[in-house]
Amino acid sequence: MRRKRPAPPSPLPQRQGIDPVRLRLPLDGHWSGVRAYLADRLPTVPAAQLDAMLAGGEIHDEHGPVPPDAPYRPGGHLWFHRELPPEVHVPFPVEVLYRDERLVVVDKPHFLATTPRGRHVTETALARLRHDLELPQLSPAHRLDRLTAGLALFVVQPAHRGPYQTLFRDRRVHKEYRAVARYRPALELPTTVRSHIVKERGIIAAHEVPDAEPNAESRIELLEHRGGLGHYRLLPATGRTHQLRLHMSGLGIPILGDPVYPVVRDEPAPDDFTDPLQLLASVLEFTDPLTGAPMRFRSRRRLSAWTDQPPGV
C-alpha cells in the first residue's frame, strides 16, 4: 500500500500562537480554479471576503501567494489564517516554572483553557506560550480543564511528544490536587472512590453508570478544616473527564465554585472571574522517559477560598 506523503511545511508563520488553516485539494477535483474550490469548501465565508483574501495575497500554496485566477491543482495544498472572533482576555499570567530543551512546565491560572477549543482559541495557555516563548511547535503532553488551575506539562518538539504522553496514558505520573469544599464531620476520610464515568460529546456534565465496571478511581483525603470548610488532597489513579469533581460531588462535598456538579448552573458572563473553581493541580512527579531523571513539580498557586479564611476560625 502506498504510504501517504506528509504535508509540506506551512509557508505562513503562526499568528498569536495559532497555526494557519491547511487545506489539501482533492485528487478528483473538478473545479475550474482555486477560487471556485474555496467557494465550495468555505460556504460560510462571504464572496467579497474570499476575493479580498485572494487579492491581498493572504492565501498561499507551496510557492507563495495564490493569485485570484490560479488554476486548480489536484493534490496541492493551501494555507491561510482564519478570521477569529474577539475573545475576552483572561487577566491572569501563565507562570513558567521549568523550561529546558524538551519540556515546559507551567502554573496555569483558573479560567484559561490549556489548548484551543470552541470559543477559546488565542486565550489559551498553548497559544500564549507559543507566542511568548517563541516555541511554535510546543504541544501539550496532557489535558487540564479550563476551570482548574495548576500544573500543565508541554513538550517543545513533536519528536519528543510521544514518550511524555505515554507517561500519562500508562499512569506513570504521580498527580496530586488540592480542593476546597464544605466539611462534613460524618464523612469518613480518607476514602477511595471507584465508579464508571461516561462523558458524552456535546453534554457538559459527565455522569456515573451504576453497577458498571469502574473506569475511574480517586483517593480523597482531608488535610484540615475550619469555618465549615475542608481543605482536601485528591489523588486520581485515572484521568477521566471531570473525575475529581464528580467524585467529590458524589460524596456530598462538591468543590466550591463548580458550575456543573451537582447541578449545572447558568454560565457566568465571559468576563466574570469572581468565582473560580476551588481545584488546583498541585503536584506532578515522574521519571523522565528520555533521561531517566526524577522530576517533581509543585504549584505555587493557592486556593482563594482557603487562604482567605481567617486562621483558627
N, C-alpha and C positions, 0 to 999 in steps of 0.2 A: 504494500500500500504506500502511495506517495505521501511523504511527510509534508505537513503544512509548513510553508516558509514563514518565519517570524516577520512581523510588520517592520518596515523600516523605521528608523528613529524619527521623532517629530521634528519638523523644521521650525516649529514655533516654540518659544520658551513658555514656561508656566506663567500664569497671571494670578497674583495674590496666592501663590502656592497651589493653584488648581491647574491640572493638565488640560490642554486643548482637547476638544472632541475629535475623535478619529473615525472616519467612515471609509469602508472598503467598497469600491464599485463592483457590483456583481458581475460575474463572468458571463452570464447570459443576458446582460443588459441590452435594451433595445432603444434607449433614449437617444435623442438627436444630439445632445450635448450635456455638459456638466450642469448647466443652468436648468435644463429640463429634469435631470435626475434629482437635483436638490429640491426642486419644487414639489416633486412626488414624495421624496424622502422626508422632507420637513414641512408638512402641510400647515403647521401652526405658525410658521414664520411668514409674515406678510411679504407679498411680492416686492414691494418697494424696499423693504429692509434687505431682502436677499439680493436685489440688484445693487443696493448701496454697498453691501459687503463685497460683492464681486468687483465693483468699480473701485472700491477703496483698497483692494489687494489684501483683504482680511482672510480670504480662503486660500490655502496653499496646498500644492501637491509636492511630490518629492523634488521638484525642480524649482519651486518658488511660487509666487502669487499666481493664481489661476485667472486668466482673462475672462470677461463675460461671455465670449464666443468660443470658449475652449471645447474641443470635441470630447466625446465620451470615450474613455479608455478602460475597457473591461479589466478588472483586477487591480486597478490603480487605487491610490489612497488619497484622501482629502483630510485636511486638518483646519480647524477654526475654533475660536473661543466663543462659547455661547454667552448670550447676554443674561446676566444673573440679576434676579430681583434684589432690591435693597434688603439688608439684614440688620437686625438690631444688634448693636455692639455689646458683647459681654464684657463688662468693665473690670475684669479681674485678670491678672497676669498668669501665664503658664511658667512656672519656675523650673528651670533645668537643674536637676540635682547631680547628674552624672553624664559625661559625654566622652566617648573615645572613637576610634576609627570604625567601630562596629555598632555601638549602641548609644541611644539617648534615653535617659530615664527622666521623667518629668513629674512634677506635682501639679495635677490638673485641678482647676477650680470647679466648684459647682456651676451648673448651667451651661458649660461649654462642652459641645459634642466632641468625641475623640476623632471621628472621621466624617467626611461629607456624607450627608444623607438627608433626603427630603428637603425641608426649607433651610437646613443648616449646612452651608457649603463653605464659605470663606470664614465664617465664625466657628471654626473648629480648631482643635489642638494641632491636627496634622497640617492644615493649611498655614497656620501661624508659624509653626516650626520650620516647615519647608522654606518659607519666605524669610523669616528672621535669622535662621541659622545657615541659609544658603545651601540647603541639602535637598535638591529637587527629587531625589529618589527615596527619600525617607518613607517608611511604611510602618504600620502598627504590627506588633507581634501578638497582640491580644485585644480584647474588647473591654471598654469601661463605659458604663452608662453615662449619658449626658448629665443626669441629675446627681451622680455620685462623684465626689471629689477624691483626689488622691493619686496614687502611683500608676503611671502608664509607661510601658516599655515600647520603644520604637527601634527599628533596625535601619541602619544607614544605607546599606547596599542590598539590592534584590537578591544577590547571590547568597547572602547570609540569613535571609528571612526564614527559610525552611527550618533550619535547626532550632531557632528560637521559638517559632510557632509550635514545633513538635514538643518542646518542653511543656507548653501549656496544654496541648492536646493530650499528652500522656500523663498529665497530672504530676509533673516533676518540679513544679513551682510551689513553694510554700507561700500561701497568701493569708494575710490577716486583715480584718476590717474592724473598725470601731463604729458604734452606733449609739444613738440616744433614743430611748423610748420610755414610756411610763414604767414605774416599778410596781411589780405585783409580788407582794410578800409570799403569797401562797404558791407561786410558781417555783418548782424545784429545779434549780440550776446548779451545775451545768447539765445540759441535756444535748442529745444528738437527734436531729430531726431528719427523717428519711421519707421521701414521697415521690410520686410520679408527676412531674410537671410538664404541661403542654403549653406552648406559646403559639397561637395561630396568627398567621400573617394578616395584617390589617386590623387586628384587635389589640387594644393597648394593654389589657391585663392578661397575664398568664393565669392558669388555673391548675389545681391538683386533681388527679383522677384517682378516686378511692379504689382500693384493692388491686391496683395495678403494680407491676414490678417497679420498685423505686429506681429512679434515674437521677435523683438529686439528694445530696447529703450535706448537712450543715451542723457544726457544733456551736452551741450558744453558751456563753459564759457571762456571768455578771461580775464586773470589775469592782464597782462601788455604786452606792445610791445615796441620794439626798434630795430633799424637797419634792418627793413624789416621783422623781425621775431616776432612771437607771442608766449607767454607762456600761455598755456591753462590748465584749470581744466576740467576733464572729469568725469562724474558721470553716470556709467552704471546702469540701472534699471534691466537689464537682463544680461545673460552671454554667448551669442553666440560666437562661434569661430571667432576671428578677428573682432569682432563687432566694437570696437572703431576705429580701423584702417580703416575699410570700411566706417564708418560714417564720419570720418574726410575727407577721400578722396572724398566722395560724396559731401561735402561742398566746394570742391575746395581747401582744405588746407591739403593735405596728410602729415602725420607725417614724419619729416626728418629721413632719413636712412631707410625708409621702402622699402624692396626689392620686394614687391609684389603689393602694391597699389600706384598709379592707374595702373601701368604696371609691370608685372613680369620681373625682371631683371636677368641677368646671376648671378648665385650663386657665391659669392666670394670664394677664397681659404679657406680651413678649418682653416688655421692659421692666417687669416686676421681679426683682431679685431679692425680695424681703423674706422669703420663707424657704430656705434651702433644705433639701432632704438631708437629714442628720445621719449620713452614711459616708464613711471615709475608708478608702483602700489604703491601709496604714503600713503594711509590710509586704515586700516581695523578696523572696530568698530562693536561690537556685545555684546549681553548679554550671558555670559557663560551658556550653557544649563544644566550643571551639578551643578554649584554652585550659579547661579543667579547673579554673579558679573559682573559689567560693564567692558568691555575690549576694549582698544583703543591702536592701534599701529601706529607709523608713521615712514616711511622710513628715513634713514639718508643719502641716496644717492641723488645726484644732476644730472641733465641732462647736459651733457657737452656742447651741442650746445647753451644752455642758459647761463651757468656760465662762458663760455669762451668769451661771448660778453662783450666788454668794457662798463661799466656803462655810461648811458647818451648818447649812440650813437643814 
